[in-house]
Amino acid sequence: MTTNAPNYPPARNLLKDKTVVVTAAAGSGIGFSVAKRAAEEGARLLISDIHERRLAEAVEQIAQTTGVRPASRLCDVTKEDDVLTLRDTAQKELGHIDVLINNAGLGGQASVIEMTDEQWSRVLDVTLTSVFRMSRAFLPGMYARKHGTIINNASVLGWRAQAGQAHYAAAKAGVMAFTRCAAIEAAEHGVRINAVAPSIAMHPYLAKVTPQEYLDKLAAREAFGRPAEVWEVANVMIFLACDLSSYMTGEVIAVSSQRA
């Protein structure tokens, strides 16, 4: 069975007056989509990325389509100095941070016996350690205010096996475990930490770097017979960022229609 994606949902002011920071928000993937959705939902916004030109383009596109011009800051999430500068810039631009969305991640394809130490370490640094670095930087401000929400981007591969993805799957499983443990610590300070775990979300860059035959194979596993739109994942992140999910913390929500 193959079904068409539903219509793009209207904004409901779910993040009115909230301040939001999104990492890896340039380009056309989940990060850009959730930044755009946050702006549509009334948030004041700062977006970051490592790519200067694409980040500037993302700012302009969000401004043109939503009427909200986000602040921006270049950031390599594997560098502590960059992370601290991003935090300081966000506090200067937004005053305080209500919502942090950790979206940065790096994939790749390599069998265990052919994978180099560099490949392994790079994927874990970008995908897992960056979540720790960003959370460590932003949590003290949230603790001080007794309020805040962090949403991490995991993956169904944190639960499920796929050949050639040992480094990425290990990193995403780590994101899930970090989310649960950090959430227990943060709860006593009034701060919530949750994660989403998408299966496959289609965007132009993914289509450019992944063979179509392989994408078709992944889509065929989904009950709807199609990949998610990036905004369908972003919608769940917005739910976790808003007050409708006020009792949820330490949870990992699969954004997936995969068959059991």
N, C-alpha and C positions, 0 to 999 in steps of 0.2 A: 504494500500500500504506500502510495506517495500522496501527501497532502501539501497544499500551498501554505506558506506562512500567513498568519493572521495579519490584519491591518495594524499599522503602528498605533499604539494606544495614545490617547490624549493625556496631557499633563493634568495632575490633580493637586498640585501645590504641596506635595508630600514633604518637601524639604525647605519650605518657606523660612527664610531668615537663618538657615543653617549654613555653616561654613564647611567646605569640602576640599580635601586635597587628594588628587589622583596621580599615581605614578604610571609611567609608560602610557601616556595618554595621546601621543601623536600617532599618525597613521590612520588606519581604518578598522582597527580591532576592537576588542572588548573595552580597553581603556578609554579610547576616544568616545565610544558609544555611551559608557556610563558617565563620562564627564558631560557629554551633551545632554543626557537624560537629567543629570543633577541640575544643570542650568535651567532646563525646561521646568523642573519641579521647584524652582524658586531659590536655589542655593546660590550663595556667593562662593566663588570657585578659584582654586589655583591648580594648574596642571603642570606636570613636569615630564621630561623625557631626556634621553641622551642625544637625540637627533635635533640639532638646532633648526634646520630648515623645516622639517616636518612639524616640529613643535610650533613654530610661528604660523604655519599653515593651519594647524589645528585651532589655534587661538582665533584666527580670522574666520574660519568656517563656523565655529561655535558662536562667535559674535554675530555673524550674518544670519544664521538660521534661528537663533534664540533671542537675540537682542541683548544678551549678557556677554560682556567681554571678560573672559577669565584672566587673572594674573597668571604668570608663567615663570618657570625657572628651570634652566638646564640642570640635570642631575644624573650622575652615574651612581646607581644605588649600590654598587660594590665598593664605593669609596666613602669612608666615614666623614671626611671633611665635606663632601658634597651633600651628604644626608643632613648634616647639622646646618649647613648653609640653607638648604631647602626648608628645614624647620623654622629657622630664624626669619627667612623671607616670608613664609606663610604667616607667621605670627605678626610680622610687620604689616603685611597686606590685608590680612583678614581679622586681626585682633586676637582671635583664639581659634582653635580648630575643634569643630564638633565631630567631623567624620574624616577618617583616613582610609583610603582605598588602596591597598597594596596589590598592584596589578602586574608589576614587572616580572618577567619570566623568560626563560630561554630553553628551547628544545633542541632536537638533533636526533640523528639516527645512527646507532652504532651497536654492534654486538658486544657482549661483555668481553670476549677474548680479544677483540680488536680495539676496544675503547682505551684511549690514552688517559693518563692521570690528568692532563690539562683539560680534556673534554669533560671528564667527570667533575673536576673541581669548578670549572667555569659554569656549568649548568647548575650545580648546587649553590654557588655563590650568588648568581643572579636570581635564581628561583626561590631558594630557601633562606639563605643568610640575609638577603636584602630585607625580607619580611621581619626578621629579628632586628636588624639595624634600624629600620624605619620605626618599628614599634617601640624600641628602646628610646628613640629620640623624641617621639610624640607623646608617649604615655605619661610622663611626668606632668605635662601641662594639663592633660585630661584628669589625672588624679587630683591635681590641685583644685580643679573646678568641680570635682565629683560628677563629671558628666563627659561622655564621649563614646564614639563607636568606631571600631576598626573592622573593615571587611577585607579578607584575604582571598586571592584567587588561587584555588587549588585545581584539581582535575580528577575525573573519575579514575584516571590511571593511578591515583593514590590508593585505590582499592583493587583495581583489576589489572591483569597481566597483559603485556603486549611486547612482542619481540622487538629488540632494538631500542627499547625505551627505559632501560634499567636506571640510568642516571636521572632522567626526567621524572619517572615514576617514584623513585626514591625521594627526590626533592619535593614532589607534591604530597607524598605521604608524610614527609616531615612538616610541610605547611599545615596539614591537618592536625598532627600531634601538637605542634607549636600553638595552634589556634586554641585547642582544648586546654592546654596547660596555662597559657597566658590568660585565658578567660577566667579561670579560677582565681588567679592572683588579682585580676582587674575588678572582679565582681564586688569586692569589699570597698572599692573606691567609686562604685557607681558607673563603671565603664563596661561596655559590652564588646566582645570580640567574636566574630563568626566568619565563616568562609563559604564560598560557593565552589562547586566541583562540576564544571561543564564537561560534556562528552565531546562534541564537535560543534564548533560555531564557525560559520563560513564568512570569510572576508577576502578582499582581493589579494592581500599579501600571502595568505595561506594558499590560495589557488595558484599563485605564482611560483611558490617554492615546493609544492607537493604535487606529485603526479595525479592526474585526474582519475585514473583507474583506482588508485589507492583511496582517494576521497570518496569515490562512488562505493567502494567496499565498506568504508566506515559508515557512510550514510545508510547503506542497506541494513546495518545492524539496528538502526533506530526504528522504533515502533511507527513513527510518522513517515518513515522513508525519506527523510530529508535532514540535513544538518540544521542546527539552530541558527537563527539570525543573531548577530552579536547583540542587538538590542533586547532580545529575549533573555539573554544572560544578564545584561545590564539592569533589566527590570527587577530581577531577584536581588541584585546588589542594592538597588534603591529601596526595596522593601526592608532589607536588613539595616539600611542606614536610617530609616524613618521610624517614627514612634509606634507604628503598627506592629513592630517586632520587639516591643519593649521587654518582653519576658524571655527572649531568646539570647543565650550566650553559650559559647563553646560548641556551637552546632556547625556541621558541614552539610550544606544543602546541595544535593545533586541536581544540576540543571541539565536534564537528560531525558530522552525517551527510549533509552536502550532496553532491549528485551531482557527479562530476568534470566 
